[in-house]
Amino acid sequence: MGRCILGGVMALFSLMVGGAMAQDRDRWQLAASGVVEDVLSGLQWTQNGTYRIGAFDHKNWNLARNYCARLTLEGGGWELPSVDQLSELYVGAGDSRVPCRGRRTCVVPGHFNIGWDEIWADETRVSYGTRRWNHAAKYNLSSGRYGGKSGWGVIGHSWAEVLCVRPTPGGVVAMKRERERAQRQAFIEQVEQERLERERVRLDVELPLLTSRGTRICKVVAPYTFTGYVDDVSEDRARIRILVNSVADAHGIVPGSPSPEVIWDRPSNWRVCE
């Protein structure tokens, strides 16, 4: 009995781990030549660390930032990643992880081609001492002693490899469309609020007249305009006598008499005729 229970637990555990590994493998996709996409975060990464023919190219921080900013790969829009973004390469590699070239302990998701375990991040800090130094963050992708940790290198005097990151182009378009939609909705709501305020001001002025017997009032029900007189008032309703041959459209008087000639309606639905 105990073996059956243990066997069932182990089978469930294997199924859960296997599912997680499959998700890790599916997370990182080759989106284009030289571009790896993280479908979970919606970010795209350069597939290769900076390199020149025959050897990987290590750059200082200023050169690294310029490299990404000027990179035209698949339309451009690249920048140095943050420490948090770089940590996803280490933590999120999962079952798809592969070693970096030259560093067997370096961990990255599949598809990446990186030659070293230290990658520049777009973050800086200032160190105070006998001299003032600007320090830039580097992230260590090694699974060894410093695995998943950020270090610091003096700008211009320290070197690391470069990966660049950007939002997926589809994500950029979607975000732009969402901003435009939100702006249109905000404009519509503003216009509606202004209309309601104008209506409130109008009613403050006209409501006493709209509830007074004998006032000549009008109502537009497109494309027609009705004209009548306040005949009586009862609580929030008014008895309105529609004038014969007073119903007009854009072309003038509509022949015939409206039916019914007397209606009950809210005074606020009408206006004092000009």
PEGI-V337161 format. One record per backbone hydrogen bond with DSSP energy under -0.5 kcal/mol. CO is the residue of the C=O (numbers start at 0). NH is the residue of the N-H. E is the energy in kcal/mol with one decimal. If there is no record, write none. Layout:
CO,NH,E  CO,NH,E
This chain:
0,4,-2.2  1,5,-2.7  2,6,-2.8  3,7,-2.3  4,8,-2.4  5,9,-2.5  6,10,-2.1  7,11,-2.3  8,12,-2.6  9,13,-2.6  10,14,-2.1  11,15,-2.3  12,16,-2.8  13,17,-2.8  14,18,-2.2  15,19,-2.2  16,20,-2.6  17,21,-2.2  18,22,-2.1  19,23,-2.3  20,24,-2.5  21,25,-2.2  22,26,-1.4  23,27,-0.9  26,28,-0.6  26,38,-2.6  28,30,-1.0  28,36,-3.7  31,34,-2.3  33,46,-2.7  34,30,-1.4  34,31,-1.5  35,44,-3.5  36,28,-2.8  36,38,-0.9  37,41,-2.5  37,42,-0.8  41,167,-2.3  42,37,-3.1  43,165,-1.9  44,35,-2.7  46,112,-2.8  49,56,-1.7  51,54,-1.8  54,51,-2.5  55,57,-0.7  58,159,-1.9  59,63,-2.3  60,64,-2.4  61,65,-2.1  62,66,-2.4  63,67,-2.0  64,68,-2.3  65,69,-2.0  66,70,-0.6  67,70,-0.8  70,77,-0.5  71,74,-1.7  72,75,-1.5  78,164,-2.8  80,121,-2.8  81,85,-2.4  82,86,-2.2  83,87,-0.9  84,87,-0.7  84,88,-0.6  85,88,-1.1  85,89,-1.0  86,90,-3.3  87,91,-1.7  89,92,-0.6  90,93,-0.5  92,95,-1.5  93,96,-1.3  97,107,-1.6  99,102,-1.0  102,99,-1.1  102,105,-1.4  104,142,-3.2  105,99,-0.6  107,97,-3.1  108,111,-1.3  112,48,-2.5  113,100,-3.1  116,118,-0.6  116,140,-3.3  117,160,-2.5  118,138,-3.1  120,122,-1.7  122,136,-2.8  124,134,-3.5  126,132,-1.6  130,132,-0.6  132,126,-2.4  132,134,-0.6  133,154,-1.8  134,124,-2.4  135,152,-2.6  136,120,-2.8  137,150,-3.1  138,118,-2.5  138,140,-0.6  139,147,-1.4  139,148,-0.6  140,106,-3.3  143,146,-1.7  145,148,-1.5  148,139,-2.9  150,137,-2.5  152,135,-2.9  153,156,-1.9  153,157,-1.3  159,58,-2.8  160,119,-2.2  161,49,-1.2  162,80,-0.6  163,45,-2.1  164,78,-1.6  165,43,-3.4  167,171,-2.3  168,172,-2.3  169,173,-2.5  170,174,-2.6  171,175,-2.4  172,176,-2.6  173,177,-2.3  174,178,-2.4  175,179,-2.4  176,180,-2.6  177,181,-2.6  178,182,-2.4  179,183,-2.4  180,184,-2.6  181,185,-2.4  182,186,-2.1  183,187,-2.6  184,188,-2.5  185,189,-2.1  186,190,-2.7  187,191,-2.3  188,192,-2.4  189,193,-2.3  190,194,-2.3  191,195,-2.6  192,196,-2.1  193,197,-2.3  194,198,-2.5  195,199,-2.3  196,200,-2.3  197,201,-2.5  198,202,-2.6  199,203,-2.1  200,204,-1.4  201,205,-3.3  202,206,-2.5  205,208,-0.8  205,209,-2.6  206,210,-1.3  208,211,-1.8  211,214,-1.7  214,216,-0.6  214,229,-1.8  215,272,-1.8  216,227,-2.6  217,270,-2.9  218,220,-0.6  218,225,-3.4  220,223,-2.6  223,220,-2.7  224,247,-2.1  225,218,-2.3  226,242,-2.4  227,216,-2.7  228,230,-0.6  228,240,-2.5  229,213,-3.0  231,238,-3.1  233,236,-2.4  236,233,-2.9  237,239,-0.7  237,264,-2.1  238,230,-3.5  238,231,-1.4  239,241,-0.8  239,262,-2.5  240,228,-1.8  242,245,-1.5  245,247,-0.5  246,253,-3.1  247,224,-2.7  248,251,-1.7  251,248,-2.6  252,254,-0.6  255,244,-0.5  260,241,-3.4  262,239,-3.4  264,237,-2.7  265,268,-1.8  266,269,-2.0  270,217,-3.1
